[in-house]
Amino acid sequence: MAGPISFLQVVGAEGERRESLIKELVADLSLDEKIGQMSPSTSLFWHAVMLPRYNLRPYDSGGKNSRGIPAMKFSDGPRGIALNHSTCFPVSMARGAAWDPALEQRVGEAMGYEARAQGANFYGGVCINLLRHPGWGRAQETYGEDPHHLGEMGAALVSGVQKHVMACAKHFACNSIEKSRLFVDVQVDERTLREIYLPHFKKCVDAGVAGVMSAYNKVNGLLCGHNGRLLREILKGDWGFKGFVVSDFLWGVKDGKSAANAGLDIEMPVAIFYGRRLKRLVRAGEVPMENIDEAVTRILRQKARFAKVGDPAGYDRSKVAGKEHAALALEVAGKSIVLLKNENSALPLGRDELKTLAVIGPLATRSNLGDVGSSRVRPPYAVTALAGIRNRAGESITVTYNRGANHEEAAALAKSADAAIVVAGLGPRNEGEYIPLPIVRHYGGDRVKLGLPQAQEELILAVAAANKRTIVVLIGGSAIIVEKWKDHVPAMLMAWYPGMEGGNAIADVLFGDVNPSGKLPMVFPKSEDQLPDFDIKAKKVYYGYYHGYRLFDKKGLEPAFPFGFGLSYTKYKYSNLKLDQKQIPATGKIVASVDLKNIGTRQGEEIVQLYVGYKGSRVDRPIKELKAFARVALLPGEAKAVEMEINAQDLAYYNTEKKAWEVESIEYNVSVGPSSRGSDLLSASFEVTA
């Protein structure tokens, strides 16, 4: 008689045989062992140790069994691995500004490697919540405001991370207000939910993501962790998701029965409603055993899938935050910086033309890496903006510094210099995860006002009045309103929270060693009243169909800087937009090609963007939507034909009456160019036939 099924037998099988063995193993597990797979297993000692130092070591789940089933070992993100002293990459919003999925996959590979090298096998850093309003406190943790862009970047991170460990996409769904995240009820209609707030999650599911984390908020009256509509019907049903659902930490579950029956597979990081309480619910018949078996099957499926994943050579701890990953962090930071303004050739700074350079502002000397909540990464070092400028300036330039506390002194220093750089922006006191504890309540949260602090605005104006060549370097996780001072300075950079090599990257762009190529992943408004309502204390909010550039297009609003905008030290010419077909069926695809030429004198990289509009649609649709993009490198004088593919199925709208996606037989307008707005957008059209 054969003995009980072991986990090693499951790992050694493939395909249908593996699924069959998982079913046998689940049937053979005791109720305690099943509940154990769904429950956290980190000891109370380590929870106590990690109260002041979140994620010092992985948070475990499913670690107590007699079948050799490994524990799930969770590390947070998304700008790196929260464990120990890992590489701190630029925040996700910065990487979103790079518009480079191939680069993001490389970042994911580095993060996955560092997670595995430090004992984790589950990475919770694929944050793809849509930026509905740029004041959201955790905006820096996501990639931007557009579902297509979010999906491409998130799927790339999943692919990279999962070469080493399991990845988790979060927070499912409609999570985009920080202060009220624990109680707000997001009311959203089905079309808006399907077309705006879910496509990027679907893209990560299609990329094979192992896990999905539920959000704290409610959607249409139900807590996301208890929301069977989201978890069972859409995620696991409509999308065919084969992975598991894990709760957001501590407050993601409020009732074990509701959560388990809705399809939440793992509670983290403490067994409040699962563990013994869930066992009692099963024995009382309030949670069917089939729901438990389904959850455990999903968990074991992914554990078995990833048991053989990884580097055959093993994992070298010395590579964590080592030279290779630091170089990658520098590359990413350089590609993410957005040149917002550059008049009178204020940039780049020529080393042979400058003798003195004034650097001003308290953020110039601060290791400003972003939020200090769950996304915090502690690298072994961080290069400040001032240090980076001094590293790159060379011996012929004298770099002086003033904190800017006294505006007259700062202006005097600027007046004596050939050029002045003001480093301004935000930090963890202004934005980030809101943690409702007395000792940190002054950190994080949402921004209701999107401008800089008044003292910084006044500092910029004082310095600009003293030196006509004043460059402002902005630090932050989202849009900053610059209307009070932007006309007084010739040049502006958006550097985001640029990671541990950020200071060097900023200097590389300032001195022209790197040609800026980043593009904005969200609209920069002129004023807050151009944006959707944003009540950070609301118990109930209504998420409409329009936000971001779609809303600006719909209302004819003029932004300070449009979605997809970013300047370069060289110039590009777009021409000869062609579509390979004029008509395609609803199951077909079309290829758009455009000629792109570098007509400037510097090597550069341009992000070509393709938008689609709908002529004669029977439903309300955006004037245009991003449907494809490509990063293209060009030498001076070089030209390339850039091709981008559009699948007709990606043009569908969600028909709420039929409860299905529908591709309309109408005319579609294609716009291609360097941003979502401008007279230089090229246009063409095609039809989809029945």
N, C-alpha and C positions, 0 to 999 in steps of 0.2 A: 504494500500500500504506500502510495506516494505521500511524502510529508507535506506540510503546509507550504504555500507559495511564499517565496522570499522576494524582497525588492530587487535583489540582484538578478533573479530570473526575469523579472519584468524589464529591467534595463537591457538585458541581453537579447530581448525579442524586438521585432519591428512590426509596424503596420497593424493589421488586424490581429495578429498573434499577440502583440503587446496589449492591445485593448482587451482582448479576451483574458489575458493574465491579470490585468488590472481589475477586471470585474471579479475574477476568482479571489484575488487578494482582498478586495474590499469586502466580499461576502464572508471571508474568513476572519476578518478583524473583529475584535470585541467592540462593544459600544464605546467603552472608555478609550480604546485606541482610535476609533473614528473621530470622536469628539476631540481627542488630542491633536489630530491633524488640523482641525479647524480652529484651534485655540493657541494663544501665545504660550511660550514656555521659558521666557527669560525669568530668572530668579528675582525674588523681591530684593535681594542684596544688590544686584546689578541695576535694578530700577532705582534704588536709592542713590547709588553712585552716579547714575546718569541724570538725576534731577537737575543738578547745576551744569552738567556737561552732556547735552543731548547727543545720543548716538556715538558715545565714546567707543563702544563695541557694537556689533550687530544685534538687533532685536530679533530674537528667535521665535519661531512657532513650529508646532508639530515635531518637537524634538524628543518626545517621550513615547517610545514603542519598543517592541521586542522583535521587529521584523527587519531591522537594518535600514529603515526609512530615514533618510537624512532630514535634519531640521531645515526650515527656511530661515535664512540669515539675512536680515534686511538692513540695507544702508540707504540713507536718504540722499537727496540731491537738490537741484539739478545742475549747479555749476561745478560739480565735482563730487567726490566721495566724502561724506560727512565724517568718516572715521579718521582718527589720528591726524596726520599732517599730509594731506593729499594735494595733488595739483589743483589749484583754483583757476578754472577757466573763466573767461568773461561770462556774465550772466546770459541766460537763454535769450533775452531780448536783444542783447548785443549780437549773439550768434544768429538770431533771426534777421538782423540788419545785414549780415553777410550774404544772405540768400544763396547759400552754397550747401546743398544736401550732401554732396560728396565729402566736403570738409567736415560737416556735422557727423557723418558716419565715422570718420577718423577720430573725432572727439569722443564719440560713443565707444569706440574700441579702446581708447585710452582709459576712459572711465571704467569700463567693464574689467579691464586688466587690473586696475588699481583696487577695485572692489574685491576681486578674486584673490589678489595678493594679500589682502588684509582680512581675509576670512569671511567675506560676504558672498552670497550667491543669488541675491535678489536686490535689484537697484530700483528705488522708487523715485527716480528723477526725470521721468518723461512727462513734464508738466505741459499740457496742451490746452489749458483753459483759454477760451477766446477773450481777447481784450475788448470788452464792450465799451468801457469808458477808461481813458488813460489815467484817471485818478485812482484806479484799483491799486491797493497797497502792494499786492504781490505781482504786479505787472511784469516786473523784472524776471520772474520765474517762467514766463511763457514766451512765445516767439512773436506775437503780434495780433493784429485784429482780423486777419483774413483766414477763412477756413481752409482754402486750398494751400496757402503758404504754410499754415500751421501743420496741416497733414503731411506735406512733403518733408518738412523739417523734423517733425516728430517721428515719422516712419524711418527716416535716416538714422536718428539717434537709436531707435529700437534695433535696427539692423546691426549697428556697430556694437552696442552694449551686449547684445545676445550672442556675439561670438565668444563671450566669456561667462556671462551670468544671465539669469532671468531679468527681464525689464518689466516695469509697471507704469502704465499710462494713467494719469490722474488730472483732475478730480472729476469724476463722472457724476453729474454734469451741471452746466449752467452756474459754475462757481466763479464769480467775478466781482464780488464785494467782500471786503475783508472784515470790517468792523461788525457786521451783522451775520457773518457766515454761519454761526451756530444756530440761528433761529429763523433767518429770512426764508420766506416762501416765494419762489420764483414762479410766476404765472407766465406761461408761454404757450402759444398755439402750436398745433402739430406741424404746420409747414415751417414755421420759424425754427422750431426745435430740430426738425429733420434737416433743413437746408443750411442753417447757420451755426447751430451749437453742437451738432453731432458728427458732421462729415470727417473732421480731423481724427476723432476717436475711431471711426470706421476704418480710416486709412491705416492706423496703427494696428487694428485688429487684422486687417488684410496682410500687414507686414509680419504677423505671427507673434505679436506681443503676448508674453506669458500671463501677465496679470493686469487687472484694471482696479484702480482704487476709487471707491465711492466718495462723494463729497459730503460735507457737513450740512449743506443747505437742503431745503425742500424743493421739489419741483412739482408744481400743480397739487400742492397739499400733502405730499408724502415725502418724508425724509429720504434722501437718496439711497441710504443704506437699507431702507425698508421698501424701496420703490420697485415693485415687481414689474411695472410697466417698463421702466428703464432696464432693469437687470435681466429679467426673464424673457420678456416679450421682444424687446429691441436688441439688446446686446447678445444674449445667448440664443434667442429665437431667430429674429430676422437676419442678424449678421452671422450666425453660426459660430460664435466665439467658443473656442474649445478650452480656454484657460480658466482661471479662477478670479473671483472678485474678493478684494481685501478691503476692510473698512479703513477710513481715515482714523487717525489715532485718537483714542480716549473718548471723544464725543461723537464718533461716527455711527455708533449703535446706541439706541435707547430702549430697545425691546428685543430680546432674543428670538421670540416666536416670530415677530414680524420680519426680522432680518433674515433668519434661516429660511422661512417660507418664501421670501421675496427673491432669494438667490444670492445672498451674501455668504461667501464660503469661509472666510477667515476674519475673526475679530482681532484687532491689534490695538496697543501692544500689551494690554493687561486683560485677563479673562474676567470681564465684568458681567457680561450677559451670556457668553458661551461657557465653556468649561462645565462645571457642576450644574449650573442653572440650565444649560442647554440639554444636558443629560436628563434632568428631571422633566423637561418639556417633552422630550422624546418618549419617555416612559409613561407620561400622562396622555400620550396620543395627540398632543397639540402641535408637534412638529413631526410629520410623517417620516418614517425611516428612509423612504425613497429620496427625500430631499437631502438627508444626511449622506446617503450613498452617492448621490450625484455630486455633492460638494467634494467628498473625499476622492472620488474618481477624477475630478478636474485637477485637484491638487497633486495626486500621484502621477497623473498624465504629464504634467509639466516637470515634476521632479525627475521622472524617468527620462523625459525628453532631453533635459539639460545635464543629466548625469555623465554623459560622454562629451559634452561640449567643453571647449577650452583649448589652451595651448599645450600640445603634447610635451613640450619641453619644460613645462611647469611654470611657476610664477616667481619672479625675482623681486623681492621686496624693495631692493635698491632702485628699481625703476619707478617706484612711486614718487612723484614730484621730482624725478630725475631730469637730466638734460634733455632727453628726447621729448618728454611730455611738456617741459617748460618751453621748448622751442615751438611746439604745437600751440600752446597757449599764446605765445607771442604772435604767431602767424594769424590765429583767429582774431586776436585783438586788433591787429593791423587791418584785417579785411572787414571788420565790423564798424570801424569809425566812419561816421558820415560827415562829409564836408557840406555844411548848410549854406555857407556864404563865403565868397572870396572875390572881393572887389580890389581893383588897382594892384593886382598881383601881390597882395599882402602875404600870401602863402604860395609856395613853400619859402621858408627862411633860408637864405643863402649863407653858407658858412663864410664865404669870402667877402660878403658885403656887411656883415655885422661885427661890431666890436663889443657891444654891450647888449645884454638881454635881461629885461626885468621880468621875474615871475612873481605873481601876486595872488594872494588868496589862501585861506586856511586849508582848503582841500588839496592844495598843491603838495603838502607835506603829510597828508593823511593816507594810510593804507585803506582806502575806501573801496572795499570789495563787494558791498551790498548788504542785504538783509542779515540780521543776526539771529533769525529764528531757525526753523527746521532746515532751511537751505544753506545754513552757514558751513563754509569750508575753511579749515585752518591750515593754510600752506606753511611751509618752513620759512618763507620770506615773501615779501610783496614790494615791488618797485613803485614808489610814488611818482607823481608827475614831475616834481622838482628833481628827484634823483635821476629819472629817465632823461630829462632835458640836459642835465649836467653830464650824464653818461655819453650823450650823443653830440653835444655842442662842440667838442674839440677844444684844444688848448688856446685857440686864437680868440675865443669869445668869452668874455667875463659874464657869468650868470649871477645876478643878484636876486635877493628874495625879500619880500615883505609880506607879512601875514594879512595885512589889509584891515586891521582893527581900527587904525587911524587913517581915514581916507586922504587927508592932506599929505601925510607922509608917503602913502602909497602912490599918490599922484606925482609927488616930487621925484620919487624913484623912477617912475615911468617916464617922466619928462627928460630925465638924464640918460635914458637908454635909447638905443636905435629901434627897438621894438619891445612891446609889452605883451605878456601872456597872462590873462586872468583865468584861473581855474575856479569855476563856480559850479554850483549844483546842489545835489541832495545827498542824504546819507541815511543810515538806519533809524535816526530819530524822525526823519521826514516821511518815510515810506517803508513798507515791508510787512511781514507777518505780524498780525495783532495777537499778542498773547495776554489774556486778561489776568495777569498776576500783578500785585501791587509793586513789586520791585522792578518791573520792566514796563509798566503801563505807559511810560512816556516814549517808548520805542514803537516804531512801526505804525501800521494802520493805513487807511486810505488818505488821499489828498483831495480836499474839496476845492482848494485854490491851486492852480497848476503853475503859477509863476514861481520865480525864485524868491527866497526870503528877501524882504525889503532892503536889508543891509547889504546884501550881495548886489542887488540891482543898483543901489546908490554907489557902491564901489566900482562897478563896471563903468557907470557914467562918469565918475571922477577920473578914473584912469584913462578912459577914451578921450576926455577933454584935454588931457595932458599929453597924450601920444596918439598921433593919427594912425599909427600902425599897431593898434591894439587887437589882439586875437583872443577870443573867448573860447575856452575849452569847457564844455558842459559835461558833468558827471550826473548820472541818474538812470532810473530803470524804465522811464516812460516819457511821454511828451512833456515838454516844458514850454510854457508860454513866454515869449521873448519880446513882445510888442513894445514894451516900455524903453527898450534900449537897443534893439537890433539895428536900427538905422544909424546908430552912433558908432558902430564898429565895422571895419571892413571885412572881417573874417570870423567864422564861427565853426567849431567842430562839435559834434555829439559823440562823446567817447563812451557813454553808458557806464556801467561798472565793469572795467576792462580786465579784471583778473590779476593774478600775481605778477604778470609781466606787463601790466597795463601802462606803467610809466614809460617804459622803453618803446612800446607801440605808439603812444601819443607823440613821443619825440621823433620817432621814425617818420610819422606823417607830417609833423611840423617842419622838419628839415628836408622833406622830399625824398627820403630813402625808401619810403613806401608811398605809392600813389593811392590816395583814398578811393575806395570803391564801394563802401557801404551805402545802402539805401534804406530809407525809413520803412519799418514794418508797421507803422501806424501813421495816421494824420497828426500833424502838429497844428492845433487850432489857433486862431487869433484870440479867442475868448472862450470862457467856459459855457456861455449861452449858445454856442454852436453845437454842443454835445447833447446826448440823451440825458434825461433826468438821472441824478445820482444821489440818492438819499442813503447815506451810509448807516443809518439807524433804523431803516424801514423794516417792518415785520413782514410786509408783502410788497413785492415789486412786479412790474409788468415789463417783460422783455419783448420789444417790438422787432419787426423784421429788419429795420434799418439802424445801422450804426456806422461809425468810421467813414471811409471814403464813399461807401454806398449812400449814406445819409447826406454827405456833402454834395454828391452828385444830384440826389433826389431833390434837395432844397435849393440847389444853385448857390451854395455857400462857398466863399473863397477862403481857403486855409492859409495859414502862415507858410506851411510846407506840405505838399500833398503826399499821400501814400506812395511809396516807391521812389521818393525823391532823394537825390544825392549827387553832388558835383564831383569833378575830377580835376586833376592838374593837366589833363589832356582833353581833347574834344573828339566826339564821335559823330559820325554821320550815318543816319538810317536811310535806306532807299530800297526800292524794288521789292515791295511786299507782294508775295504771290501765294496763292492757295493751289494745291495740286488738283483740287476738284471744285466744281461749282455746286454739285449736288451729291449728297450722301444719304444712305438709308439710316434709320434709327439705330442700327447695329454697327454702323460704319465709323470711320475715322477720317480726319482730314489733316494734312500736313501743311503748315504755314512756313514759308521761308522768307527771310529778310536779309538784305546785304548790310553789313555793319563794317564801317571803316574808321580806323583811328587817324584822324586828320591833324592831330597835334604832334608834339615833339617828344612826348614821353610814353614809355610803355605803360599800359594800364589794363584794367579789367572792368568790363561793363556788364551790367545786369539788364538783359533784354526781357521786357515784360509783355505778355500777351493777355488782352482782355476781350471778353465776348459780351455783346449786347443782344437784345431780343426785340425783333420788329414784328409787331402784331400778335404778341402773346395774349392769351385769353385770361391770364392772371397778372397781378401786379408783380413786376420783376425789376431788379436793379437796372440802371442805365448801362452799366457794364460791371463785369466781375472778372477777377484774375483767374485765368485757367491754365497758364503755363509761364515758366520763366527759365532763363538760362544765363549762367555766368560765363563770359567769353573773354579770353586774354588776347590782347593785340599789341604788336610792336608798332612803333610809329610808322605810318603809311600803310600798314597791313590791313587787308580786308578779308572778311570771312562771310560765307553764307550760313546763317544760323537757322536751323530747322527746329520747329516745335510742333508737337502732335496734340490734336484735340480729338478725344473720343466723344461721339454723339451722346453716349450714355451719361457723360459728365455734364451735359447741358440740360438734363432732366429737371423738372420740378416735382415736388411731392403732391400728388393729387389726393386730397383728404377724403374725397367722396369714394374713390376707388381704393384708398389705402395702399397706393402703389406709386412708384416713380413713373413719370410720363415724359417722353421726348416729343416736343411739339413739332409738327410739320410746318415750320415758318422760316423766315429769313433770319440769319444770324450775322451780326456785324462783328468783324475782327479788328481790334485796334492794337498796334504794336509800337512800343517806344520805350523811352528811358524812365517813365513814371506813369502814374495813373491820370495825370493831367498834362495839358500843354498843346501848343499848336504843332509840335513836331511829331505827334502821333500819326502813324500811317494807318489807313483803313482799307478793308476789303470785305466782301460778304459772300455767303454761301447759303444754300437751302438744305434742310433735312426733309426728305420725302417719306411718305407713308410706306 
